[in-house]
Amino acid sequence: MELEAYLKKCNIKVTKGRLNILEILLNSEDAVSVDYIYEQCKSRGLSIDLSTVYRTMEILESKGIIDKFNLGEGKFNYRIKKEVHKHTLECSLCHKEVEIDCPMVQIEQIIKNRTGFTLMEHDLKIKGICEDCKKHK
């Protein structure tokens, strides 16, 4: 789908800056910082303020188009939302299962930011005690 049509479909006002920001995100394999996006816009000869990039990221996040990852120390990275696999949380007592979004996505971003490593796979087993079993115990 054309980027301009996509923004319109999402009820986002189409601007040159937003089109460029969305294109930069789409062409980035990894999550990127606002500073990176800003520098990429500047290298394209786009006259844009850093505050405009921040506002655009807030809009894209509020519309569910991008994921925002808290890297700690007031730093965030962003990427286009991808299909995320799920994990199952199992109660150790009654064996009730609840499906949850993978909590490793943000951890993967922190690891990449701090070490440069890109995780290729992970194995996560989560067990606990559900609310009902805690009440009856």
SULTAQUI-V779485 format. One record per run of one state. SS is the DSSP state (H for helix, E for strand, L for the rest). FROM is the first residue (numbers start at 0). TO is the last residue. Records with the same first field share a line. If there is no record, write none. Layout:
SS = FROM-TO, FROM-TO
//
This chain:
L = 0-1, 9-14, 26-30, 32-32, 43-48, 62-64, 72-73, 80-84, 91-95, 101-102, 115-124, 128-129, 136-136
H = 2-8, 15-25, 33-42, 49-61, 103-114, 130-135
E = 31-31, 65-71, 74-79, 85-90, 96-100, 125-127
//
